Amino acid sequence: MANTQLLDAIGEIIDEIKTISGIRSAPDEPPENNDLFPFVLVYPDYGVYEYGMPIGYERALHNIAIELHIARKDLPRDYSTVMNLIDEIPIELGKLLKASGFSNLQTWESIEYNFQAMNYAGVETLGVRYTINGVKIQVELV
């Protein structure tokens, strides 16, 4: 039951990221390889399921990872591209949360980020790994 909620919540996050100008691809599932940069991956990182608060409900707190990848070809240009996008993902997700625009998650605690050299399918990239901490999904047990 909650796994479907988690997948649906990730789908909503991906759908919002797809609206950000400058992101060329945000696939629903990680591809074997990719040639559309900048692109974003979203996937579950880790979490916990809690029961009985309130009685008859399951509450899940997930950390969801988001990776922004820029193909590493020209460092000054690649750095500039990352810096032009670095705030966009947390800002757009925060706006949607504030507007109660998510239907499969209730809230989250914070969004952390790590600017770093990365790699995807053997391609060197520069980018940002975000972690949305404490994504709350509560469902009634039936």
N, C-alpha and C positions, 0 to 999 in steps of 0.2 A: 504494500500500500504506500508506504513512505517513499520507496524507491521510485515509483511513478511520479510522486510529488517532486522529488529531487530532480529527475530528468526534465520535468515540466518547468521547474524553476530555472534550471540551466538553459533550457530553450528560450525562456523569457529574457534572460540575460543576453544570450546570443542575439536575439531579435533586436534588442536595444542597441547593442554594439554595432550591428549592421547599419544602423542609421547614422553613425558617426562619419562625417566627411573625412576622407583620407584613408579609411580602412577599406582595402580592396576585397578582403575575404574574411568571413567568420563562419567556417563550416559547422554544421550541426554535429559532425563527428570528425575526429582527427584523421586527415588523409595520410596515405602512405608517403606522399611527397607533395610539395606545393611550389608553384612558380608565381603566385600572385602575392606580391609584397606591397605594402604592409598587410599582414594578416594576423588574426587573433584566434587562439584556441581557448576553450572554456571546458573545465572538467572538475569532478570532485577531487578534493585533496584528502581530507579526512573528516570524521565527525563522530557524533555520539547520539544514540537513541535513548530517550528517557521515558519511563512509563509512570502513570498514576498521578500526573500533575497537570490538570485536574484529573480526577478519576474518569476512566473511560477514554482517555486521549493518549496518543503517542506524540512526544515532542522530539524533534530531531534538531540538533545544532550541527551544521556542516561548515567546513571551510571549503570554499570554492576557489580554484586557481584559474587565473586568466593570464595568458601569455601573449604579449604583443611582440611580433617578430618583424624586423626590418632586414632585408638582405644586406650583408656586410660586403660593400663594394668600394665605397668612397667614405672614409671615416667622417670628415667634416659634414658632408651631406647627410649621411646616415644618422649622425648625432643630432643634427638639426631636425630631421624628420621625427626622431623619437621625442625630442623636446617639444615639438609642436603638437604631439599627440598625448604626452604623458599625463596631463590633467584631464583629458577628454573622457576617458573611460570612467573614472570615479565620479566626475561631475554629472555625466549623463545618467549613470545608474542612481546617483543620489537624488537627482531631479525626479526620476520615475518613482523611487521609493517615497519621496515626500508627497507626491501626487497620488499615492496609494495605487500606482499603476501595475503592481505585481499581483497576480491572483494565486500564485502557488507558493509564496513565501510571505512571512509577516514582517520581518525586519532583519537587520544584522548589526553587529557590534562596531566593526571598523573595516577599513580597506587599507592594507599595508602594500608597499611596493618595494621592488628591488631592481634598480637599473643595472644591467649586466650584459656581458658578452654571452651569447647563447648559441644553440645549434638546433637545427631541425632537419631531420632526414639527410644528414651529412652536409647540409649547407650552413656555413657560418652566418650567424645573425647577430644583430645588436637589438636590444629591446628591454622590455620591462616585464617582470613577473609580479602580478598583483595577487594578493590573497584576500578574499572577502571572508572575514572571520565571524563565526557565530551566526551563520544564516539560519534563522529560525523557521522551521516548517512544523506546524502542528496539525494533526489529523485525528478525527474521531475514530476510535476502534469499533468496528462493526462485526 
